[in-house]
Structure formats: structure tokens, C-alpha cells
């Protein structure tokens, strides 16, 4: 089973992501309600993919990405941003920090599933 960590403060959005990913076989999903929760989880378990929002309490998604990409233990984990921030500037910043993909909310569930298959099989 491949493990996907979802860092998203909205329980509704987490549920939508879980149902989208849950319809695929072979993936275990771990939830984090903030960037801080995601950082606390990372040393405990190996994850194969991280999906994060940008706007979260404690540590936001951009800070989370920056930490992950600067840590040799996590820097190679594929990382997607799914955010309401849809300006070209926001997308460029997220990708420049090291996100592999940037999707805007509302996201296309089929596109997310395709990207998951592309990055982690």
C-alpha cells in the first residue's frame, strides 16, 4: 500500500480528497489538520505522496513545502498543492518552492487520480 499524507485544515475538503483517493485501490490515507500536524507525522511513518493546502493555521502549506524540500529525509517525496489561491503568482511560488503539481479548488477528481498514478503508481 502506498501512503498519502493530506495536510488540509478543512474537514470537508479532507473528506472530498479521501473519497477521491479512496476510490482507487492500493492507497492508505493519513490526515493532518495543519502543517504542524503534518510535520509531526513525517518522522513517524514513511509517506509516498503529500497533498497540502496553502492556507492553514500554525504552519502554512508554503512553509511545509519549504521544510520538506530542505530536509534530505523528505525532499524526494512528490508533493501536490491543492488551494483556492489561483493567481499565476501563487502557482509560480508553490512550484518554485518545490511542489510537483498545483491544482486549484474546486479540483478535478479525475485529474488528481491521474496525477497520483503518474507520481506513485
N, CA and C atoms as a LAMMPS dump frame, in Angstrom:
ITEM: TIMESTEP
0
ITEM: NUMBER OF ATOMS
363
ITEM: BOX BOUNDS ff ff ff
-5.0000000000000000e+02 5.0000000000000000e+02
-5.0000000000000000e+02 5.0000000000000000e+02
-5.0000000000000000e+02 5.0000000000000000e+02
ITEM: ATOMS id mol type element x y z
1 1 1 N 0.842 -1.19 0
2 1 2 C 0 0 0
3 1 3 C 0.883 1.249 0
4 2 1 N 0.574 2.174 -0.881
5 2 2 C 1.255 3.472 -0.904
6 2 3 C 0.53 4.393 0.068
7 3 1 N 1.3 5.207 0.79
8 3 2 C 0.725 6.076 1.814
9 3 3 C 0.724 7.529 1.336
10 4 1 N -0.45 8.173 1.45
11 4 2 C -0.616 9.572 1.053
12 4 3 C -0.982 10.383 2.28
13 5 1 N -0.208 11.431 2.529
14 5 2 C -0.473 12.351 3.636
15 5 3 C -1.209 13.568 3.092
16 6 1 N -2.384 13.847 3.655
17 6 2 C -3.172 15.013 3.268
18 6 3 C -3.089 16.037 4.391
19 7 1 N -2.511 17.203 4.094
20 7 2 C -2.435 18.312 5.057
21 7 3 C -3.44 19.367 4.605
22 8 1 N -4.563 19.425 5.303
23 8 2 C -5.674 20.305 4.916
24 8 3 C -6.478 20.624 6.162
25 9 1 N -6.697 21.918 6.434
26 9 2 C -7.406 22.289 7.664
27 9 3 C -8.92 22.151 7.549
28 10 1 N -9.462 22.098 6.346
29 10 2 C -10.905 21.954 6.17
30 10 3 C -11.29 20.477 6.19
31 11 1 N -12.109 20.089 7.172
32 11 2 C -12.535 18.684 7.253
33 11 3 C -13.362 18.3 6.027
34 12 1 N -14.12 19.233 5.476
35 12 2 C -14.916 18.959 4.275
36 12 3 C -14.002 18.649 3.092
37 13 1 N -12.962 19.452 2.914
38 13 2 C -12.026 19.216 1.81
39 13 3 C -11.249 17.927 2.026
40 14 1 N -10.856 17.638 3.277
41 14 2 C -10.176 16.363 3.547
42 14 3 C -11.082 15.193 3.159
43 15 1 N -12.358 15.29 3.513
44 15 2 C -13.306 14.219 3.171
45 15 3 C -13.428 14.048 1.663
46 16 1 N -13.465 15.158 0.932
47 16 2 C -13.555 15.093 -0.523
48 16 3 C -12.297 14.449 -1.114
49 17 1 N -11.138 14.831 -0.603
50 17 2 C -9.887 14.222 -1.071
51 17 3 C -9.845 12.735 -0.746
52 18 1 N -10.278 12.385 0.444
53 18 2 C -10.275 10.976 0.861
54 18 3 C -11.203 10.154 -0.027
55 19 1 N -12.38 10.682 -0.341
56 19 2 C -13.293 9.918 -1.191
57 19 3 C -12.748 9.807 -2.619
58 20 1 N -12.078 10.846 -3.103
59 20 2 C -11.479 10.813 -4.443
60 20 3 C -10.361 9.78 -4.507
61 21 1 N -9.489 9.79 -3.51
62 21 2 C -8.357 8.863 -3.493
63 21 3 C -8.82 7.464 -3.086
64 22 1 N -9.792 7.412 -2.188
65 22 2 C -10.283 6.128 -1.689
66 22 3 C -10.929 5.266 -2.752
67 23 1 N -11.365 5.883 -3.853
68 23 2 C -11.961 5.096 -4.931
69 23 3 C -10.893 4.367 -5.756
70 24 1 N -9.635 4.678 -5.496
71 24 2 C -8.514 3.981 -6.137
72 24 3 C -8.037 2.865 -5.217
73 25 1 N -7.534 1.795 -5.792
74 25 2 C -7.004 0.692 -4.982
75 25 3 C -5.537 0.921 -4.658
76 26 1 N -5.122 0.467 -3.476
77 26 2 C -3.709 0.433 -3.14
78 26 3 C -3.15 1.645 -2.426
79 27 1 N -4.036 2.491 -1.875
80 27 2 C -3.544 3.694 -1.19
81 27 3 C -4.114 3.784 0.216
82 28 1 N -3.235 4.099 1.142
83 28 2 C -3.631 4.386 2.517
84 28 3 C -3.515 5.897 2.7
85 29 1 N -4.501 6.477 3.365
86 29 2 C -4.536 7.933 3.531
87 29 3 C -4.352 8.293 4.996
88 30 1 N -3.499 9.28 5.228
89 30 2 C -3.276 9.81 6.565
90 30 3 C -3.676 11.281 6.531
91 31 1 N -4.41 11.721 7.557
92 31 2 C -4.895 13.098 7.6
93 31 3 C -4.1 13.939 8.6
94 32 1 N -3.84 15.189 8.198
95 32 2 C -3.25 16.184 9.095
96 32 3 C -4.088 17.449 8.942
97 33 1 N -4.548 18.009 10.067
98 33 2 C -5.42 19.189 10.036
99 33 3 C -4.642 20.502 9.929
100 34 1 N -3.308 20.409 9.921
101 34 2 C -2.471 21.608 9.787
102 34 3 C -1.083 21.19 9.316
103 35 1 N -0.304 22.188 8.9
104 35 2 C 1.078 21.905 8.531
105 35 3 C 1.867 21.366 9.71
106 36 1 N 1.559 21.868 10.896
107 36 2 C 2.223 21.394 12.108
108 36 3 C 1.954 19.911 12.328
109 37 1 N 0.687 19.497 12.179
110 37 2 C 0.344 18.077 12.331
111 37 3 C 1.08 17.22 11.299
112 38 1 N 1.203 17.741 10.08
113 38 2 C 1.922 17.008 9.031
114 38 3 C 3.393 16.838 9.409
115 39 1 N 4.007 17.901 9.907
116 39 2 C 5.417 17.811 10.311
117 39 3 C 5.619 16.839 11.463
118 40 1 N 4.657 16.779 12.37
119 40 2 C 4.748 15.819 13.485
120 40 3 C 4.621 14.386 12.993
121 41 1 N 3.881 14.173 11.92
122 41 2 C 3.657 12.826 11.413
123 41 3 C 4.853 12.291 10.621
124 42 1 N 5.492 13.15 9.846
125 42 2 C 6.54 12.71 8.918
126 42 3 C 7.641 11.844 9.533
127 43 1 N 8.179 12.166 10.703
128 43 2 C 9.249 11.311 11.241
129 43 3 C 8.761 9.927 11.689
130 44 1 N 7.465 9.777 11.882
131 44 2 C 6.934 8.52 12.411
132 44 3 C 6.666 7.474 11.346
133 45 1 N 6.315 7.893 10.144
134 45 2 C 5.921 6.955 9.095
135 45 3 C 6.456 7.414 7.75
136 46 1 N 6.767 6.469 6.886
137 46 2 C 7.171 6.798 5.519
138 46 3 C 5.914 7.105 4.708
139 47 1 N 5.939 8.212 3.985
140 47 2 C 4.824 8.537 3.09
141 47 3 C 5.351 8.59 1.654
142 48 1 N 4.469 8.278 0.711
143 48 2 C 4.847 8.223 -0.696
144 48 3 C 4.438 9.479 -1.464
145 49 1 N 3.47 10.235 -0.915
146 49 2 C 2.97 11.446 -1.566
147 49 3 C 2.384 12.355 -0.498
148 50 1 N 2.579 13.655 -0.675
149 50 2 C 1.992 14.65 0.237
150 50 3 C 1.115 15.585 -0.584
151 51 1 N -0.101 15.802 -0.087
152 51 2 C -1.019 16.776 -0.682
153 51 3 C -1.28 17.83 0.378
154 52 1 N -1.054 19.099 0.041
155 52 2 C -1.225 20.161 1.029
156 52 3 C -2.005 21.345 0.482
157 53 1 N -2.712 21.982 1.371
158 53 2 C -3.34 23.27 1.106
159 53 3 C -2.272 24.327 1.375
160 54 1 N -2.53 25.565 0.972
161 54 2 C -1.615 26.655 1.31
162 54 3 C -2.058 27.329 2.602
163 55 1 N -3.314 27.733 2.662
164 55 2 C -3.814 28.49 3.808
165 55 3 C -4.248 27.558 4.933
166 56 1 N -3.376 27.437 5.937
167 56 2 C -3.656 26.595 7.104
168 56 3 C -3.137 27.294 8.35
169 57 1 N -3.709 26.947 9.504
170 57 2 C -3.197 27.518 10.756
171 57 3 C -1.821 26.951 11.101
172 58 1 N -1.179 27.525 12.082
173 58 2 C 0.147 27.083 12.53
174 58 3 C 1.17 27.29 11.428
175 59 1 N 1.466 26.225 10.721
176 59 2 C 2.438 26.245 9.631
177 59 3 C 1.653 26.138 8.334
178 60 1 N 1.78 27.134 7.441
179 60 2 C 1.007 27.073 6.199
180 60 3 C 1.669 26.123 5.197
181 61 1 N 0.98 25.888 4.101
182 61 2 C 1.457 24.935 3.114
183 61 3 C 2.794 25.301 2.494
184 62 1 N 3.032 26.594 2.273
185 62 2 C 4.309 27.009 1.689
186 62 3 C 5.46 26.757 2.655
187 63 1 N 5.225 27.004 3.932
188 63 2 C 6.256 26.712 4.95
189 63 3 C 6.502 25.204 5.036
190 64 1 N 5.43 24.428 4.928
191 64 2 C 5.55 22.964 4.951
192 64 3 C 6.395 22.484 3.77
193 65 1 N 6.101 22.997 2.587
194 65 2 C 6.865 22.613 1.39
195 65 3 C 8.331 22.992 1.554
196 66 1 N 8.586 24.197 2.025
197 66 2 C 9.954 24.658 2.221
198 66 3 C 10.711 23.722 3.164
199 67 1 N 10.077 23.337 4.256
200 67 2 C 10.716 22.421 5.206
201 67 3 C 11.005 21.071 4.54
202 68 1 N 10.011 20.533 3.863
203 68 2 C 10.157 19.208 3.24
204 68 3 C 11.266 19.221 2.186
205 69 1 N 11.286 20.228 1.341
206 69 2 C 12.277 20.271 0.259
207 69 3 C 13.691 20.547 0.77
208 70 1 N 13.82 21.093 1.973
209 70 2 C 15.141 21.341 2.543
210 70 3 C 15.597 20.255 3.513
211 71 1 N 14.799 19.2 3.657
212 71 2 C 15.15 18.104 4.556
213 71 3 C 15.498 16.879 3.713
214 72 1 N 16.73 16.373 3.836
215 72 2 C 17.145 15.238 2.998
216 72 3 C 16.285 13.984 3.189
217 73 1 N 15.627 13.856 4.338
218 73 2 C 14.776 12.686 4.568
219 73 3 C 13.482 12.716 3.769
220 74 1 N 13.041 13.911 3.361
221 74 2 C 11.72 14.051 2.725
222 74 3 C 11.75 14.718 1.359
223 75 1 N 12.885 15.274 0.96
224 75 2 C 12.912 16.142 -0.222
225 75 3 C 12.481 15.466 -1.516
226 76 1 N 12.564 14.13 -1.591
227 76 2 C 12.208 13.438 -2.831
228 76 3 C 10.764 12.955 -2.866
229 77 1 N 9.995 13.232 -1.829
230 77 2 C 8.592 12.825 -1.803
231 77 3 C 7.798 13.737 -2.739
232 78 1 N 7.046 13.164 -3.696
233 78 2 C 6.202 14.013 -4.543
234 78 3 C 5.211 14.805 -3.688
235 79 1 N 4.958 16.038 -4.097
236 79 2 C 4.123 16.93 -3.296
237 79 3 C 3.196 17.734 -4.203
238 80 1 N 1.913 17.702 -3.889
239 80 2 C 0.917 18.47 -4.65
240 80 3 C 0.333 19.544 -3.753
241 81 1 N 0.061 20.705 -4.338
242 81 2 C -0.704 21.757 -3.666
243 81 3 C -2.113 21.728 -4.255
244 82 1 N -3.11 21.773 -3.393
245 82 2 C -4.495 21.979 -3.82
246 82 3 C -5.001 23.155 -2.998
247 83 1 N -5.267 24.277 -3.681
248 83 2 C -5.542 25.522 -2.969
249 83 3 C -6.579 26.38 -3.682
250 84 1 N -7.202 27.254 -2.914
251 84 2 C -8.088 28.263 -3.502
252 84 3 C -7.275 29.405 -4.107
253 85 1 N -6.008 29.497 -3.744
254 85 2 C -5.127 30.54 -4.288
255 85 3 C -4.853 30.205 -5.745
256 86 1 N -5.421 30.984 -6.668
257 86 2 C -5.343 30.602 -8.076
258 86 3 C -4.612 31.597 -8.96
259 87 1 N -3.982 32.602 -8.365
260 87 2 C -3.261 33.568 -9.201
261 87 3 C -1.988 32.916 -9.754
262 88 1 N -1.536 33.439 -10.877
263 88 2 C -0.302 32.946 -11.502
264 88 3 C 0.866 33.058 -10.53
265 89 1 N 0.899 34.147 -9.76
266 89 2 C 1.971 34.387 -8.782
267 89 3 C 1.979 33.289 -7.71
268 90 1 N 0.791 32.936 -7.179
269 90 2 C 0.708 31.885 -6.164
270 90 3 C 1.18 30.544 -6.722
271 91 1 N 0.725 30.232 -7.93
272 91 2 C 1.123 28.962 -8.549
273 91 3 C 2.624 28.905 -8.783
274 92 1 N 3.176 30.002 -9.302
275 92 2 C 4.622 30.046 -9.546
276 92 3 C 5.407 29.885 -8.248
277 93 1 N 4.938 30.537 -7.183
278 93 2 C 5.636 30.44 -5.893
279 93 3 C 5.603 29.011 -5.361
280 94 1 N 4.437 28.372 -5.417
281 94 2 C 4.321 26.996 -4.942
282 94 3 C 5.205 26.039 -5.72
283 95 1 N 5.231 26.181 -7.038
284 95 2 C 6.061 25.318 -7.872
285 95 3 C 7.542 25.636 -7.675
286 96 1 N 7.877 26.91 -7.507
287 96 2 C 9.274 27.303 -7.282
288 96 3 C 9.803 26.754 -5.954
289 97 1 N 8.933 26.661 -4.952
290 97 2 C 9.352 26.099 -3.66
291 97 3 C 9.565 24.593 -3.736
292 98 1 N 8.998 23.963 -4.766
293 98 2 C 9.253 22.539 -4.939
294 98 3 C 8.033 21.654 -5.056
295 99 1 N 6.835 22.238 -5.145
296 99 2 C 5.653 21.397 -5.373
297 99 3 C 5.758 20.796 -6.773
298 100 1 N 5.363 19.539 -6.901
299 100 2 C 5.387 18.889 -8.206
300 100 3 C 4.184 19.296 -9.056
301 101 1 N 3.052 19.521 -8.402
302 101 2 C 1.825 19.893 -9.102
303 101 3 C 1.071 20.92 -8.275
304 102 1 N 0.275 21.737 -8.962
305 102 2 C -0.53 22.76 -8.293
306 102 3 C -1.927 22.686 -8.893
307 103 1 N -2.897 22.285 -8.087
308 103 2 C -4.293 22.221 -8.51
309 103 3 C -5.079 23.271 -7.738
310 104 1 N -6.069 23.849 -8.391
311 104 2 C -6.892 24.836 -7.703
312 104 3 C -8.235 24.223 -7.318
313 105 1 N -8.782 24.735 -6.22
314 105 2 C -10.097 24.297 -5.758
315 105 3 C -11.158 25.111 -6.494
316 106 1 N -12.247 24.503 -6.89
317 106 2 C -12.531 23.073 -6.788
318 106 3 C -11.669 22.301 -7.789
319 107 1 N -11.106 21.192 -7.337
320 107 2 C -10.204 20.415 -8.188
321 107 3 C -10.992 19.372 -8.982
322 108 1 N -10.394 18.922 -10.064
323 108 2 C -10.973 17.873 -10.899
324 108 3 C -10.533 16.52 -10.32
325 109 1 N -11.467 15.726 -9.788
326 109 2 C -11.088 14.445 -9.165
327 109 3 C -10.346 13.502 -10.114
328 110 1 N -10.757 13.46 -11.37
329 110 2 C -10.094 12.577 -12.334
330 110 3 C -8.654 13.028 -12.553
331 111 1 N -8.433 14.325 -12.647
332 111 2 C -7.068 14.854 -12.82
333 111 3 C -6.198 14.494 -11.62
334 112 1 N -6.742 14.619 -10.404
335 112 2 C -5.982 14.25 -9.21
336 112 3 C -5.62 12.769 -9.249
337 113 1 N -6.555 11.923 -9.61
338 113 2 C -6.28 10.485 -9.693
339 113 3 C -5.197 10.191 -10.729
340 114 1 N -5.252 10.876 -11.872
341 114 2 C -4.226 10.692 -12.908
342 114 3 C -2.847 11.099 -12.379
343 115 1 N -2.788 12.207 -11.666
344 115 2 C -1.505 12.677 -11.129
345 115 3 C -0.957 11.704 -10.078
346 116 1 N -1.827 11.169 -9.246
347 116 2 C -1.384 10.186 -8.243
348 116 3 C -0.77 8.983 -8.954
349 117 1 N -1.441 8.482 -9.984
350 117 2 C -0.899 7.341 -10.737
351 117 3 C 0.426 7.7 -11.404
352 118 1 N 0.523 8.916 -11.912
353 118 2 C 1.752 9.361 -12.584
354 118 3 C 2.936 9.381 -11.625
355 119 1 N 2.723 9.86 -10.407
356 119 2 C 3.844 10.045 -9.48
357 119 3 C 4.155 8.833 -8.611
358 120 1 N 3.131 8.09 -8.209
359 120 2 C 3.432 6.966 -7.301
360 120 3 C 2.822 5.647 -7.745
361 121 1 N 2.271 5.61 -8.937
362 121 2 C 1.758 4.366 -9.499
363 121 3 C 0.406 3.934 -9.015
